[in-house]
Amino acid sequence: MNIFDLDEWKRQNITEVYHTWQKLNHDRQLWKLGTLPPGLITFWNRTYSLHRSWHVLGLGYNPNVNQKEIDRAAVIHYNGNMKPWLEIGMPKYRNYWAKFINYDHVYLRECNINP
């Protein structure tokens, strides 16, 4: 979960910093794929931890996430391989995601999404 101070973002020209790292990797020698590496470099020493009640992790890998933590959380995160829309998703956590999905939506009808 990311929360940004947009005034600080502009002051430090974060967008340009991020694009500079992307350009430096034009030949894929610094990292192979993805946007995580330039993001990690760009935000190095510019991030702060949030209290865990703001961001509950583990719903994609941990079958023992505390129910009270989930209920009180501002954000829950399906990090891990068992995403709720996959067959391997943990049924006990699936409804937190599924209640917001319109399975009749034209773009979702052909996806392999499990309610």
C-alpha positions as CSV (number, residue, x, y, z in Angstrom):
1,M,0.0,0.0,0.0
2,N,1.4,3.4,-1.0
3,I,0.3,6.8,0.3
4,F,2.0,9.8,-1.3
5,D,2.4,13.4,-0.4
6,L,1.9,14.9,-3.9
7,D,3.6,18.1,-3.0
8,E,6.7,16.2,-2.0
9,W,6.4,14.0,-5.1
10,K,6.5,17.1,-7.3
11,R,9.3,18.7,-5.2
12,Q,11.5,15.7,-5.6
13,N,10.4,15.1,-9.2
14,I,9.7,11.4,-8.4
15,T,8.2,10.7,-11.9
16,E,11.5,11.8,-13.6
17,V,13.6,9.8,-11.1
18,Y,11.5,6.7,-11.9
19,H,11.7,7.2,-15.7
20,T,15.5,7.8,-15.4
21,W,15.9,4.3,-13.9
22,Q,13.7,2.8,-16.6
23,K,15.8,4.4,-19.3
24,L,19.0,3.2,-17.7
25,N,17.7,-0.3,-18.1
26,H,16.9,0.0,-21.8
27,D,19.1,-3.0,-22.6
28,R,17.7,-5.1,-19.6
29,Q,21.2,-5.4,-18.0
30,L,20.1,-4.0,-14.6
31,W,17.0,-6.2,-14.2
32,K,15.1,-8.4,-16.6
33,L,11.4,-7.6,-16.4
34,G,8.8,-5.8,-14.4
35,T,8.3,-2.5,-12.7
36,L,9.2,-3.5,-9.1
37,P,13.0,-2.9,-9.4
38,P,12.8,0.8,-10.6
39,G,10.1,1.4,-8.0
40,L,12.3,0.0,-5.2
41,I,15.3,2.1,-6.4
42,T,13.2,5.2,-6.8
43,F,11.6,5.0,-3.4
44,W,14.7,3.8,-1.5
45,N,14.8,5.8,1.8
46,R,11.6,7.6,0.9
47,T,9.2,5.1,2.5
48,Y,7.8,4.6,6.0
49,S,6.1,1.6,7.5
50,L,2.5,1.8,8.3
51,H,0.9,0.3,11.4
52,R,-0.2,-3.2,10.6
53,S,-3.8,-2.4,11.2
54,W,-3.7,-0.3,8.1
55,H,-2.5,-3.1,5.8
56,V,-3.1,-6.7,6.6
57,L,-0.9,-9.1,4.6
58,G,-1.0,-12.8,3.9
59,L,-4.5,-13.5,2.5
60,G,-2.8,-15.1,-0.5
61,Y,-0.6,-17.5,1.4
62,N,-1.3,-17.6,5.2
63,P,-4.4,-19.6,6.4
64,N,-4.0,-18.2,9.9
65,V,-4.4,-14.5,9.5
66,N,-6.2,-13.2,12.6
67,Q,-9.9,-12.6,11.8
68,K,-10.0,-9.5,14.1
69,E,-7.1,-7.9,12.2
70,I,-8.9,-8.5,8.9
71,D,-12.1,-7.0,10.2
72,R,-10.3,-3.9,11.6
73,A,-8.0,-3.3,8.6
74,A,-8.3,-0.4,6.2
75,V,-6.7,-2.5,3.5
76,I,-6.3,-6.3,3.1
77,H,-3.7,-7.7,0.7
78,Y,-3.8,-11.0,-1.1
79,N,0.0,-11.2,-1.5
80,G,1.2,-14.7,-2.3
81,N,0.3,-17.2,-4.9
82,M,-3.3,-18.1,-3.7
83,K,-5.1,-15.1,-5.1
84,P,-8.9,-15.2,-4.4
85,W,-9.8,-15.4,-8.1
86,L,-7.8,-18.5,-8.7
87,E,-8.9,-22.1,-8.0
88,I,-6.1,-22.3,-5.4
89,G,-7.3,-19.3,-3.5
90,M,-8.3,-19.9,0.1
91,P,-12.1,-20.1,0.3
92,K,-12.1,-18.5,3.8
93,Y,-10.7,-15.3,2.4
94,R,-12.3,-15.3,-1.0
95,N,-15.5,-13.5,0.0
96,Y,-13.7,-10.3,1.0
97,W,-12.8,-10.0,-2.7
98,A,-15.8,-11.6,-4.3
99,K,-18.4,-9.3,-2.8
100,F,-17.0,-6.4,-4.9
101,I,-16.9,-8.3,-8.3
102,N,-19.7,-8.0,-10.8
103,Y,-19.4,-11.4,-12.5
104,D,-21.8,-10.4,-15.2
105,H,-19.5,-7.6,-16.4
106,V,-18.5,-8.1,-20.1
107,Y,-14.8,-8.1,-19.4
108,L,-15.0,-10.7,-16.7
109,R,-17.3,-13.2,-18.4
110,E,-14.5,-14.9,-20.4
111,C,-11.9,-14.8,-17.6
112,N,-11.2,-17.8,-15.5
113,I,-12.4,-16.3,-12.3
114,N,-13.8,-18.4,-9.5
115,P,-16.7,-16.9,-7.4
